[in-house]
Amino acid sequence: MNRKLIKFMVAIFAVSILLTACNTKEEKDGLEGKIDDNAIVNDNETVYPLEIEVTDQEGNTYTQIFEKAPERIITNNLSSIEILLQLGLKDKIVGTTKPDNVVTGEFADDVNDISVIGDKMTISKEIVAGHTPDIVVGRAMAFNDESMGSVATLNDLGIQAYIQTASNMTSNPPLTSVIDDVLTLGKIFNVNERAEEYAKELEERYETVVEQVNSKKGDKQLTLMPIVAYDSDNSSFAIFNISGGLQSDLLSKLNVVPAIKGSSADPSLETIISTNPDIILYVEADRNADLDAVAVESIMNEPLLKDVNAIKENRVYTTTYDDFMDYGVRIFDTFEMLGDNLYKE
C-alpha cells in the first residue's frame, strides 16, 4: 500500500472520529437542555441540585434547594412517617412529634422506635433546631413560628422543609396529592425506584375504586354524616366538618356529599333525624375510646333513629382518625372501605 493511500485512510478515520464526537456532544447537550432541576435521569437517580417548591398554610411559596439527599429528618405527623418508612428511610428519621393515637398497622413497631421530641401543641423551633435536622417533613399547619418553625425560619437555620401537598388546605388537595408526595419525597431522598413502585400501587388502588364507583353509581348522590364521640346517655355527638381537602375529594369520587355543611349544627339526635343522612361514618379516636366501644351499636339500636336512611339501609361504617383525617396513605383504606360497601357487587 503506497504512502499516499495510507495518509488518505488516516485522514478519513480522523474525520470520522471527529464527527462522532461532535454528534455525541450534540446529543448530550440536547439531553441536558431538557433536564430541569426536578428531573430524574435515565438510571433513575435524582439530579442534584434539586429544586422543590413548598407552600405553607398561608399560601406562601418557598423554593427548597437540595444539594444532596438529606441525612437527618424530623417529622410532625404519622402520615409523613409512614411514607418515609415505606421508602426505606427509617434510619434517617431522628425525631417526630407525639402521635395523636396509639399507632397500629404494619409500621407500628418502626414508628415506636422513633424518638419523640415533643407534643404538637408544645413543640418549638428551638427544640427542632436542637436536633440538627437537615429537613423537616410533615403537615402544613405545623410550619409556623409558634410551632416547629416557619419555612423561612427553618431555612435561615440551614434546615430545609417539605410540606405535604396533601395537607395544604389553601390548595384544596385531591386524593392523588398523596401520590404526588410519595414521588416528590422519592426525588428528594434519591429513592426514586422505590417511590415509583409505591406510587403505582397507590394509583392502582385509587383507579380501582373510581372505576367501581363509575360503573355502579346512579344519578342520586348519597349524603354522608361523619360523626365522632357518640354519647348515647346524653344523646349527643360531634360532627366533623368536611369543607375541602382530601376528605372532600374522597366523598366526591364516591358520588357522595356531606349531609351537613359546616360544624355548627346542633349535636343532638334531632340533627341526625332532620338531616336523614344516607351514610353515617363514625370516626374513632383514642381520646374517645370509652364512647367508641359502643357507639355504632348504640346508633343502630336507638329507637329515635330507626327511620333514618343510614340506619334502615345498614350504612353505618367506622374508620379511625388516622385513616380519615391525616394526610397520607391511610385515607386510601377508608376510600376502599366505603367504595366496597357502597358499590360492591
Rosetta blueprint (number, residue, H / E / L):
1 M L
2 N L
3 R H
4 K H
5 L H
6 I H
7 K H
8 F H
9 M H
10 V H
11 A H
12 I H
13 F H
14 A H
15 V H
16 S H
17 I H
18 L H
19 L H
20 T H
21 A H
22 C H
23 N H
24 T H
25 K H
26 E H
27 E H
28 K H
29 D H
30 G H
31 L H
32 E H
33 G H
34 K H
35 I L
36 D L
37 D L
38 N L
39 A L
40 I E
41 V L
42 N L
43 D L
44 N L
45 E L
46 T E
47 V L
48 Y L
49 P L
50 L E
51 E E
52 I E
53 E E
54 V E
55 T E
56 D L
57 Q L
58 E L
59 G L
60 N L
61 T E
62 Y E
63 T E
64 Q E
65 I E
66 F E
67 E L
68 K L
69 A L
70 P L
71 E L
72 R L
73 I E
74 I E
75 T E
76 N L
77 N L
78 L H
79 S H
80 S H
81 I H
82 E H
83 I H
84 L H
85 L H
86 Q H
87 L L
88 G L
89 L L
90 K H
91 D H
92 K H
93 I E
94 V E
95 G E
96 T E
97 T E
98 K L
99 P L
100 D L
101 N L
102 V L
103 V L
104 T L
105 G L
106 E L
107 F L
108 A H
109 D H
110 D H
111 V H
112 N H
113 D H
114 I L
115 S L
116 V E
117 I E
118 G E
119 D L
120 K L
121 M L
122 T L
123 I L
124 S L
125 K H
126 E H
127 I H
128 V H
129 A H
130 G H
131 H L
132 T L
133 P L
134 D L
135 I E
136 V E
137 V E
138 G E
139 R L
140 A H
141 M H
142 A H
143 F L
144 N L
145 D L
146 E L
147 S L
148 M L
149 G L
150 S L
151 V H
152 A H
153 T H
154 L H
155 N H
156 D H
157 L L
158 G L
159 I L
160 Q E
161 A E
162 Y E
163 I E
164 Q L
165 T H
166 A H
167 S H
168 N L
169 M H
170 T H
171 S H
172 N L
173 P L
174 P L
175 L L
176 T L
177 S H
178 V H
179 I H
180 D H
181 D H
182 V H
183 L H
184 T H
185 L H
186 G H
187 K H
188 I H
189 F L
190 N L
191 V L
192 N H
193 E H
194 R H
195 A H
196 E H
197 E H
198 Y H
199 A H
200 K H
201 E H
202 L H
203 E H
204 E H
205 R H
206 Y H
207 E H
208 T H
209 V H
210 V H
211 E H
212 Q H
213 V H
214 N H
215 S H
216 K H
217 K L
218 G L
219 D L
220 K L
221 Q L
222 L E
223 T E
224 L E
225 M E
226 P E
227 I E
228 V E
229 A E
230 Y E
231 D E
232 S L
233 D L
234 N L
235 S L
236 S E
237 F E
238 A E
239 I E
240 F L
241 N L
242 I L
243 S L
244 G L
245 G H
246 L H
247 Q H
248 S H
249 D H
250 L H
251 L H
252 S H
253 K H
254 L L
255 N L
256 V E
257 V E
258 P E
259 A L
260 I L
261 K L
262 G L
263 S L
264 S L
265 A L
266 D L
267 P L
268 S E
269 L H
270 E H
271 T H
272 I H
273 I H
274 S H
275 T H
276 N L
277 P L
278 D L
279 I E
280 I E
281 L E
282 Y E
283 V E
284 E E
285 A L
286 D H
287 R H
288 N H
289 A H
290 D H
291 L H
292 D H
293 A H
294 V H
295 A H
296 V H
297 E H
298 S H
299 I H
300 M H
301 N H
302 E L
303 P H
304 L H
305 L H
306 K L
307 D L
308 V L
309 N H
310 A H
311 I H
312 K H
313 E L
314 N L
315 R L
316 V E
317 Y E
318 T E
319 T E
320 T E
321 Y H
322 D H
323 D H
324 F H
325 M L
326 D L
327 Y L
328 G L
329 V L
330 R H
331 I H
332 F H
333 D H
334 T H
335 F H
336 E H
337 M H
338 L H
339 G H
340 D H
341 N H
342 L H
343 Y H
344 K L
345 E L
